[in-house]
Amino acid sequence: MAAHALLNAFKANKPAFGTWLTTGGFVHARSLARALIGLPQKQSWIMLDCEHGLIPLNPAGVIEVIAAIHGVRDGPSALVRIPATGHGTGNGSEGVNWQIKYALDAGARGVLVPMVSTPSQAQEVVISSRFPPQGRRGFGSPYTQENWDIQTAGEYLNVANENIVVLVQIETREGVQNVKAIAEVDGIGGYHNLTKINRSSCLSYMYSHSEFGFGTTDGLFIGPYDLSNALGYPPPSPDPHPKVEQVIQDILRVAHEAGKKCAMYCTSGAQAAQRATEGFDMINVTSDVGAMQSGLAAEFKVAASA
């Protein structure tokens, strides 16, 4: 199986820095994934933004972008933010369930679900992301294992539950009110009866027994823009309002108290460095569009100064 850079960073308890991908295309994604290869800095993950970006969530489109990223040796882990929010969870195929299936069948190393506001929504997200007996994800794609560099679909089935990262985004007023309960959701279906498992919650599986391997280390992802809007404050410019910052620090504390990883969306290296010193585990540094625009602006500024 190919390396899982994000999980490796989690296991090493090092900040996992990553990049937001808003535009599709094989060559574009491959260039982004190769950007830091050979440098001391590590890009642990790339998030394919199918919510607000221009990447359509369909198996044929997403699978090629993921293939471009995972085709880079020792490159980043490809994750997918789905379009549906936590409010679309349910007991059928509606809402997040089929979108999670599309993302994971395309070979994503993990999923991010926006606007998860209650423990029941969080539990639905996790159940939809796991094969039985831990969840209800359907099995049958003949292509998924290709983007994991695994020989057969059966081998993928054996390792998927322990390696797929599931993140829920806290960015609503209700989500803030319920963040402790979301972080402490315990168990899924028949999960309790599997065997001797040391578990934190259904949002964070860290299998302590050798028969389960390392498992996933999931957590809470903070979206500061929608969070600011939901709480009645202006969006970050570039930093959040002090009142929103208090909430962000509370979410970080609650996540760690529950044994979860906590992720933060930033828009610059300076912001990301500050969040790393604060203890955030997974940090976005920039986006494809942001890096292109800032890079152009910097080079043109130098050219115009001649």
N, C-alpha and C positions, 0 to 999 in steps of 0.2 A: 504494500500500500504506500502511496506517495506521502511525503511528509505533510503534517498538518501544523503549519507555522503558528496559528493562533493558539491551539491547544498546547503546543510546545512552550510558548511564552507563558501561558497560564500555569503550566506545571513548574516552570522555573521561577514563578512569582515575579516576573519582569513585566513592565508596561508593554502592552501589545499595541504598537502604533499602526494605523491603517489609513486608507484612502477611500473617498467616496467616488464612485463611478456613476455618472449621470447619462453618458452617451454610449450606445452600443457599438458594435463593429469588432470583428476579430482582431484586426491589426491594431486598432486603438487600444483595446484591452490588453493585448500582448505587450505593447510598448509601455503601458502603465505598470504592468507586472514586472517587467524587466528593468525598470528605472533605477533600482537600487542594487541590483545584482552585482556583486564584486566590491561593494562599498561596505564600510563598517556599520553603517546605519541599516536597520532591519525593518522592512515593510511586512508586517505579520498577516495582514488581511486587506481585502478589497471588498467593499460593499456595493453590490449592484442595486441601484435605487430604482425599483419598479413602482414606487409610490409617486414620487415627484419627478423622477428622471425621465429620460426618453427611451428607456429600455422596456420593451413589451414583455409581459410575463406570459410567454407561451413556450412550450418545451423546445421547439425548433430554434427560437431566437436566443433564449437564455442559455441553452446547452452549448452553443458555439462560443459565447462570451466566456463561460466558465471553462471550456476547453482551452481557450487562449490563455487564460490565467494559470490553470493547473498544468499546462504544457511547459511552463517555465520551471526548470529544475531548481529545487530549494526556494521556490517562489512563495508568494502569499496564498493564504486560504481565501477562496471565493465564497462570500455570503450573499444572501438575497434579502432585501427588504421588500415584502409583498405590498400590493396596493391596499388590500382590505385591512381595516382597523379591527381592534379587539371587539368592537361593538358588533362585528359581523359573525361572532362565534355562535355556534348552535349545535344541536345534536344530529344534524343531517349533513348534506354535502355543501350547504350554503356557506357564504362568507369565507373565513380564513382557511377552512379545511381543504378545499380543492386547490387553493393557491399555494398552501404549504406543500401539498403533494406535487404540484408542478415544479416548484423550486427545488425540492429535494430529489425528485426524479431526474432533474437536469444535472444533478451531481454537485449541488451546493454543499459546502461543508457545514452550513448552518443557515438559520432564518432569523429575521428580525420582524416582529409584528408591531405596528404602530398603535398608539392610543389604547393600550390595555389598561383597564380601569378597575377591575374587580378580580378577586381570587378565582371566581368561576370562569371568567374569560381566560385567565392565565392557564388554568388547568386544561381548558379546551385546546389551547395552543399546543401545550406539551403533548397531550394525548394524540393530537393530529400529526405530531412530528415523530412518534415512536412506533415501531412495529410491535405487534403483540408479543409477549403478554403485557408489556409496559404501556402500550397505546393501541391505536386502531389504524395506523397507517397501512394502506394497501400496498401489496408487493406485486411487481409484474413488469416493470420497465426493463427492456433488454439492453439499454444504453447507459444506465446510471453508473455502473462500475467502471466504464471507460474513463470517466472524469475523476475517478479515485485511483486510477492505475491498478485496478484489481482485475484478476483474470475472469472470474465468473460472477453471475448475479447471486449465486448462493453464498459465495465468500463475502460479498457486500452485505448481504442480509445478516451475516454473523457479526459484522463489526459496526454497522450503522448506528445502532442505538447508543453505543459507547463513545461514538466520535462526532456525532452531529451536535452542534451548538445551537441552543434555543434561547433567544433573547426577546424580552418584552420591553416595549418602550413606555416609559412613564412621562407623560406629557399632557395630562388632563387634570383638572381640579379634583375629580373623583379618584383618579389614580394616585394623586398625592395623599388624599385622605386615607386611601386603602393600602398604601405602599407597604406597611409592615405586614398586613395580612397577605398581600400578594407574595411577599418574600418568604412567608412562612407556610404557604400552601404545602400540604403534606400528602404524598402518595397519589397514585392513579389506579383506579379499578382494583384488579387483583394484585397490584404491585407489592402490597404488604406481605403476601404469602409466598413470594418467590423463593427466598432463602435468607441467610443472615446478611442483610445489607445495611451498611451505615449510610443513611441518606440525610441530606440537609432539607430538601423539599422537592416538589415536582418541578421546580425551576432550576434545580441544581443537583444533578446526579454525580456523585463522586464515589464510584463503586470501590469499596475498600478491600474486597476479596479478589484474589488473583483470577478466579474464573470469569470475572467481569472486566478485567483490565482497568485502565484508568477511568474510563467513562467520560462524560461531558462535564464541563464546568460552566454552567449557564448563569445568566444574571439579568440585571436591570440596565437598560440603556436610557440615558437622559437625552431628550430632545429639547434644547433650551429655547428654541423659537416658538413652537406651539405651546410649550409650558409657560412661557412668558405671556403669550396671548391669553391662555386659559385663566391665568391668575390676574389678568387685568393690567399688565405692565407692558411697556414697549419691548419689541424684540431686541436682542443683544446688539450693541453697536459700539465696539465689537464685543464688549463683555456684558453679561446679564445685569439687570437692575439689582441693587444690593438685597432687596427683599427676595427676589428670585434666587439669588446666590445662596441665601440662607436655606431655602428649600432644597437646592441642589446638594448642599453639604449634609442636610438631614437625610436625603435619599442615599447618599454615599455611606453614611454611618449605619443606616438601617440595613442596607445590602450586606455590608461586611459583618454586622452583628448576626445576620442570618446565614453567614457562610457563603454568600454569593459574590460573584464578580460584579463590578459596577463600571459601566462604559459611559463615555461622554463625547458628544459631538463638538469639535472645535474647528476653527477655520484658518488657523495659522500655526506655525511651528512654535511661536512664543506662547500661545495659549496652551498648546499641547504639552509643552515642557512644564508649565505651571500646574496643569492638572496631574501630571505624573508625580510631581513633588507632593501633591495633596493626597495621593494614594489611589487614584483611579487606575483600574486594571487594563482597560481597553479604551484607546483614545484615537479619535479621528484627527488627522493632521491637516488635510486639505482635500480638495476635490479635483477631478480632472479639469473642469472648467476654471476653477479658482487658480490652480497652478499655472494653467496656460495664460490666463489673463495677467496674473501678477508677474509671470516670467517675461511676457511681452512688455509690460509697462516698465519693468526694471531695465531691460536691455535697450528699449527706446529712450529711456531717460539718459542712459550713458551715452548713446549715439548722439542725442541732441545736445549734449554738453560740450561737444567738440568745437 
